[in-house]
Amino acid sequence: VQLQASGGGLVQAGGSLKLSCVVSGRTLTRHSMAWFRSAPGKEREFVAGISGDNGAAFYDESVKGRFTISRVKARSTMYLEMNFLKPEDTAIYYCAVSRSIAITMKSDEYNYWGQGTLVTVSS
């Protein structure tokens, strides 16, 4: 299984970016997926997750109302639309597939990870 994340870049505060994550090698459409991020000097943290059955989404409080997670199962692709970006959103963003259908915030519940895409938000 391979996850390919893309869409990162440099953007000014208040701007927008849309990240994509393509899953290949195996059909995992029944598994929940999520975006995590790792900022310099900080531990990797959960950003948003989407369930494997009904598409329910869950967000960390820091991004709620600004970020939107979605997935297109037919394309084995997950997205993260990020609006009103802040400098504190600067991080490497990773996509991941979990072992279960339900959303989980625990990184050790995810057994497949992408390589990460860098998002830099300037003030």
C-alpha positions in Angstrom: 0.0 0.0 0.0 1.3 3.5 -0.9 -0.1 6.8 0.1 0.9 9.9 -2.0 0.2 13.2 -0.4 0.5 16.4 -2.5 -0.7 20.0 -2.6 1.4 21.7 0.0 3.2 24.9 -0.6 3.8 28.5 0.6 0.8 30.7 1.3 0.1 33.9 3.1 -1.9 34.0 6.2 -5.6 34.0 5.4 -5.0 32.1 2.2 -6.1 28.6 1.2 -4.6 25.3 0.1 -6.1 21.9 -0.8 -4.1 18.8 0.0 -4.7 15.5 -1.8 -3.8 11.9 -0.8 -4.0 9.0 -3.2 -4.1 5.5 -2.0 -2.8 2.7 -4.2 -1.9 -0.9 -4.0 -4.9 -2.1 -2.1 -8.6 -1.2 -1.7 -9.0 0.3 1.7 -12.3 2.2 1.2 -13.8 0.8 4.3 -11.1 2.1 6.6 -11.1 5.5 8.2 -8.5 8.0 7.0 -7.0 11.1 8.6 -4.6 14.0 8.2 -2.0 14.5 10.8 0.6 17.3 11.0 4.1 17.7 12.5 5.4 21.2 13.2 9.0 22.0 14.0 9.7 21.1 17.6 6.3 19.6 18.2 4.9 16.1 18.2 2.7 14.9 15.4 -0.9 15.8 16.0 -4.3 14.8 14.6 -5.9 17.3 12.3 -9.0 15.7 10.8 -10.4 12.3 10.2 -13.1 10.8 8.0 -14.9 7.5 8.7 -14.8 4.5 6.4 -18.6 4.0 6.2 -20.8 7.1 6.3 -18.1 9.7 5.6 -18.5 11.3 9.0 -15.8 13.8 9.8 -14.1 14.9 13.0 -11.7 17.8 13.5 -9.3 19.1 16.0 -10.5 22.2 17.7 -7.7 24.2 16.2 -8.9 23.7 12.6 -12.6 23.3 13.1 -14.5 25.7 10.8 -11.5 26.4 8.6 -10.5 22.9 7.3 -12.7 20.4 5.5 -11.8 16.8 5.0 -13.4 14.7 2.3 -12.8 11.5 0.3 -13.8 10.1 -3.1 -13.8 6.4 -2.7 -14.0 5.7 -6.4 -10.7 7.5 -6.8 -9.2 6.2 -3.5 -8.4 9.8 -2.8 -8.8 11.9 0.3 -8.6 15.7 0.5 -8.1 18.4 3.0 -9.3 21.8 2.1 -7.6 24.4 4.3 -9.0 28.0 4.4 -8.1 31.0 6.5 -4.7 29.6 7.1 -2.6 30.8 10.1 1.2 30.8 10.6 0.6 28.2 13.3 -0.7 25.8 10.7 2.8 25.6 9.3 3.8 21.9 9.4 4.4 18.8 7.4 1.0 17.2 6.7 0.7 13.5 6.6 -2.2 11.3 5.4 -2.9 8.0 6.9 -5.2 5.0 6.8 -6.4 3.3 10.0 -7.1 -0.3 10.9 -10.7 0.4 11.6 -13.9 1.9 10.1 -14.4 4.5 12.9 -12.3 7.6 13.2 -9.6 7.6 15.7 -7.2 10.3 16.8 -4.5 7.9 18.0 -1.6 7.8 15.5 -0.8 4.2 16.5 -4.1 3.1 15.1 -3.0 4.0 11.7 -0.9 1.5 9.8 -0.4 3.2 6.5 1.2 6.6 6.1 2.1 8.9 3.3 5.4 10.7 3.0 4.1 14.1 4.0 3.6 17.4 2.2 5.0 20.7 3.6 2.6 23.6 4.3 4.2 27.0 5.1 2.0 29.9 6.1 3.7 33.3 6.2 2.5 36.1 8.4 
